[in-house]
């Protein structure tokens, strides 16, 4: 997948979204397509976090920042959202964060229909964070092409594969779509991103005629009497109508509504998110580039590919249950490294994290939490979009080892640079154990 930055992110969870998209790598090896980040829909007040132009669909992604990590989120496209059973409301009283996603998708759909044609598949993804373990949606929302999820690489990939089931788009059609979205969007070598090299004759005619159709429609709209404009059909019948802003639920029993900050609620907050927090997460401003360095442990040669010093940012560089745990037990220091190594003539990749705490007992508890299968972990640098030539596309199904020295805990993950990996792989597991004693330098 090719990533193209058009504007600033509008949510904190956009950092996780970008990392997930970057983890798929370039080209069509995993999914393919082009992601336009920070796209401003026509006639819509705010940008969306991404528009994914895939061979089988166009997906609109809107980020929603929840007040806290959640174990369970009930998220209908219309109606009250609930986070771990508590009503979720904004300071203005709105109870449904998906409203903005639906209106933005409708605006983009209306803009693209002349280029895409009626048979094209469109969908909407509401990306929620900082972390949600389980999301419940009504069946009608799922059937209509809408998904609410935390944008973990594997979860987002599965969602995209489920939604991108429309007719395969050709490179020429994709170029027309990208040009309609943004005049300066790169359209070269789209076949490398999974779009078909040849297009059908009818498709070529439709794509070529689309600009004139849009001009004709615009001219007709200007000439049409004002009273008839409301009779135009809605552009996206799959999505439910946008719910009117509802009032917050009254408190019942001992429960309190949970509040989220709506995207674009205040200009100052948008500036802080776009220029500060997201910039630090997306570009890794807390880290510095390093030159390759080699080391040898028990006959294994290691070459360092990257490293970061993240300070106390364990929460923003973790995921899953471990992120929730770190929210209650903040770390004192976090450092991360990426290494490559050769094992019996085969190239392997390693993600190393060293987490420091003020107390050795807390460090011991952290190590136990990090070792729990399916309990989340510290994000590797590839997950945050910092891969390297010859490196893996992700650390999914990695072998894992950990060790504690005083107040510091070292976590090591290992995968094969190419081909399938497994947590039970004996060679990878042995490699992680050797790496526990690897001398680490910045």
C-alpha positions, 0 to 999 in steps of 0.5 A, a space after each residue: 500500500 502506498 501512503 500519501 499525506 494530504 493534510 494533518 491528522 484529526 485524531 490521536 488514533 490516527 497514529 495507530 492507523 498510520 502505523 497499521 497501514 505502513 505495516 502492510 508495506 508497499 506494493 500488493 504483497 499484503 493488500 495493495 491500494 493507495 491511502 490518502 491521509 488527512 483528506 478534506 471531503 468536499 463540502 465537509 467541515 473537517 478532514 477525515 483521517 484517511 481514504 483508502 482506494 483499494 482494488 475492490 473498494 473505497 473506504 473512508 476512515 474517521 478516527 474517534 478518540 475515546 476518553 480511556 482504553 476500553 474492554 468493550 464498546 457498543 457502537 451503533 451507527 445511530 443511537 447511544 454508544 456505551 464504553 464498558 457499560 457506561 453511556 458515552 457522550 461529548 461535552 455538547 451532549 452528542 451521544 454518537 461519534 459515528 455521525 461525523 463518519 457517516 456524513 463525511 462518507 456521504 460527501 465523499 460518495 456523492 463526489 466519487 459516484 460519477 467516477 466509480 460507477 454504481 457497482 463500486 463498493 464503498 464503506 466506512 471505518 470508524 477507528 477508535 482508540 486509545 485501545 478497545 478489546 471488543 466492539 459490538 455493532 448491529 448486524 444491519 450496520 455490518 451488512 451496510 459496509 460499516 466497521 468500528 474497530 481499534 486499528 491494529 494491523 491484523 484487525 484493520 487488514 481483516 476488515 479491509 479484506 471483508 469490505 473490499 469485495 467489489 469489482 476489481 478496479 483497473 489502474 486507469 479507474 484508480 487514477 481517475 478516482 485519485 484525481 477526483 479526490 485530489 489533483 496532486 495525488 500520485 497516480 504512477 505505477 498503480 499496477 504495482 499496488 494491485 490494480 489491474 493493468 488492463 481495463 474493460 472498454 466500458 470502464 474506460 468510457 465511463 472514466 473518461 466521461 466522468 469529468 464532463 458528467 460532473 461539469 454537466 451536473 454542476 451546470 444543471 444544479 445552478 440552473 435548477 430552481 431552488 425548490 427542486 434541489 431537495 428532491 435529489 436522492 441520497 448518494 449512499 443508500 447502504 449507510 443509515 441516515 445521519 442521526 440528529 444530535 441526541 441529548 445525553 442520557 440521564 444518570 441512572 443508579 451510580 453510573 456516570 456518562 463517559 465523555 469523549 472530545 469530538 474531532 474538531 471541537 475546538 480549534 486550539 485542541 485540533 492544532 495541539 493534536 495535529 502539530 504536537 501529539 500526532 506529530 510525535 507519534 507519527 514521525 517519532 520525534 522523540 527518537 533519532 536515526 542511528 547508523 548500523 552497528 553490529 554485535 555478536 552473541 554466542 556466534 550470532 551476528 546482529 546488525 542494528 537497523 533502528 532505535 528510539 529513546 521514548 522516555 516515559 511514553 510507554 502508554 502511547 507506544 503499547 497496545 492491548 491489555 498491556 496499554 491498560 496496565 501501563 496506564 495504571 503503572 506508568 514506566 520511568 523509561 522506554 527504549 526500543 531497537 530493531 535488529 536483523 540477524 542470520 540463523 542457519 543461513 536464514 535472515 531473521 528480524 528482532 524487536 527489542 524493548 527495554 522498559 524501566 520502572 521506579 520499583 523492582 516489584 512493579 517491574 516484575 509485575 510488568 514482565 508477567 503482564 507482558 508475557 501473557 498470551 494475547 495480552 498486548 505488548 510494546 509496539 515494535 518500530 515496524 508497527 509504527 511505520 519504521 521498517 527497513 530494506 530487507 526487514 519484515 512487514 510485521 512482527 505478527 506471530 513472533 517468538 517471544 522472551 523476556 528478562 528482568 534485571 533490577 528495575 528494568 525489563 527486556 522484551 524480545 520478539 523475533 520473526 523470519 524476515 520473509 516467510 511464515 513465523 510461529 511463536 513455537 519456532 524453536 530457532 526463533 525462540 532460541 534467538 530471542 533468548 540469546 538476544 536477552 544478553 545482547 549489549 544494547 547501545 543507542 
